[in-house]
Amino acid sequence: MRDRLFYLISKYNLNPRKDLGQNFLVVPDIIERNIERAGVSEKDTVLEIGPGLGVLTDPLSKRAGKVYAIEKDGRIIEILQREYDWPNVEIIHGDAVKVPFPEFSKVVSNLPYQISSPVTFKLLKHEFEKGVLIYQLEFAERMVAKPGEKNYSRLSLMVRAKAHAELVERIGRGAFWPRPKVDSAVVILEPKPRKERIELSENLVKALFQHRRSTVAAALKKSSHMIGADKSTVRRIIEGMPHASKRVFQLSPEDVLEIENHIKNEGMPLNGIRES
Ligand SMILES: C[S@@+](CC[C@H](N)C(=O)[O-])C[C@H]1O[C@@H](n2cnc3c(N)ncnc32)[C@H](O)[C@@H]1O
């Protein structure tokens, strides 16, 4: 696999693009473990974001019923089309943040780290069984952080509202070529059953997490403009608000939902909270 990767790189004189996060996996064990973790079988339609030179796409195509691979770099699309003849792989040329995702049951990817956040939020808007994804280590740590922990952020809360996320393996820089400046980690992402998923006003969460170490009351006062309220309205809303004295980084998704419901009950309708 490693040999094939370097053969293709030299054959096509491919200069990896940093701005597209082109750090290719060169350790076959990691690829195998991730396919195992995803439990990919013929029943699955797998989505891969950023196939690169196909080191993951190739084994996925052998196990899955169907693979969709979204790739932005036209040079790579051309190489994939010339070098592989996968009967069940559909390559989509486009930006994974912008192109609509097809229906899929599993997502397995070594993600371009620049788009980790929008892609994760986009994935969580879809119905799927399981994701096995490689992220930058720090991002992965934020994804899985629990309320009250040092890394607990807006991302942690929004992921927690929709899915179970577990960091299952750390990966050193040497597992990639070219060697990146950061470490990586594998995260298993399993969306919660629909009934258990919590829909939150993104703007309320943003407004709160602008001030993650403040109390909820203080954060809302400081971010009043973000929820479309003036300071006196916020002062009124804070009266009797649940969790008002908690620090923002201690809030669970359930807590934020209670805050949101309180705001609505106080006569500020949800559509009063401007969604971006
Ligand atoms: C980290 S590399 C992974 C490549 C390959 N899967 C591997 O593991 O060796 C990320 C890949 O995503 C592609 N990419 C970068 N930004 C993208 C975007 N916005 N949409 C789709 N693909 C993108 C890059 O061109 C690159 O092929």
The ligand as an SDF file (V2000), in Angstrom:
LIG
                    3D

 27 29  0  0  0  0  0  0  0  0999 V2000
   -5.9340   13.7930    4.8520 C   0  0  0  0  0  0  0  0  0  0  0  0
   -6.0890   13.5180    3.1070 S   0  0  0  0  0  0  0  0  0  0  0  0
   -6.6780   11.8550    3.1200 C   0  0  0  0  0  0  0  0  0  0  0  0
   -6.3950   11.1040    1.8720 C   0  0  0  0  0  0  0  0  0  0  0  0
   -6.6000    9.5940    1.9380 C   0  0  0  0  0  0  0  0  0  0  0  0
   -7.9210    9.2400    2.3670 N   0  0  0  0  0  0  0  0  0  0  0  0
   -5.5820    8.9780    2.8770 C   0  0  0  0  0  0  0  0  0  0  0  0
   -5.9550    8.6230    3.9850 O   0  0  0  0  0  0  0  0  0  0  0  0
   -4.4230    8.8590    2.5000 O   0  0  0  0  0  0  0  0  0  0  0  0
   -7.5190   14.5100    2.7790 C   0  0  0  0  0  0  0  0  0  0  0  0
   -8.0860   14.4300    1.3810 C   0  0  0  0  0  0  0  0  0  0  0  0
   -9.2410   15.2790    1.3270 O   0  0  0  0  0  0  0  0  0  0  0  0
   -9.2280   16.0720    0.1540 C   0  0  0  0  0  0  0  0  0  0  0  0
   -9.9610   17.3210    0.4570 N   0  0  0  0  0  0  0  0  0  0  0  0
   -9.4920   18.4630    1.0300 C   0  0  0  0  0  0  0  0  0  0  0  0
  -10.4710   19.3590    1.1890 N   0  0  0  0  0  0  0  0  0  0  0  0
  -11.5970   18.7850    0.6940 C   0  0  0  0  0  0  0  0  0  0  0  0
  -12.9330   19.2090    0.5760 C   0  0  0  0  0  0  0  0  0  0  0  0
  -13.3170   20.4190    0.9860 N   0  0  0  0  0  0  0  0  0  0  0  0
  -13.8470   18.3690    0.0220 N   0  0  0  0  0  0  0  0  0  0  0  0
  -13.4630   17.1310   -0.4060 C   0  0  0  0  0  0  0  0  0  0  0  0
  -12.2020   16.6760   -0.3110 N   0  0  0  0  0  0  0  0  0  0  0  0
  -11.2770   17.4800    0.2300 C   0  0  0  0  0  0  0  0  0  0  0  0
   -7.7430   16.2720   -0.1360 C   0  0  0  0  0  0  0  0  0  0  0  0
   -7.5190   16.6370   -1.4800 O   0  0  0  0  0  0  0  0  0  0  0  0
   -7.1930   14.8980    0.2700 C   0  0  0  0  0  0  0  0  0  0  0  0
   -7.2650   14.0180   -0.8120 O   0  0  0  0  0  0  0  0  0  0  0  0
  1  2  1  0
  2  3  1  0
  2 10  1  0
  3  4  1  0
  4  5  1  0
  5  6  1  0
  5  7  1  0
  7  8  2  0
  7  9  1  0
 10 11  1  0
 11 12  1  0
 11 26  1  0
 12 13  1  0
 13 14  1  0
 13 24  1  0
 14 15  1  0
 14 23  1  0
 15 16  2  0
 16 17  1  0
 17 18  1  0
 17 23  2  0
 18 19  1  0
 18 20  2  0
 20 21  1  0
 21 22  2  0
 22 23  1  0
 24 25  1  0
 24 26  1  0
 26 27  1  0
M  CHG  2   2   1   9  -1
M  END
$$$$
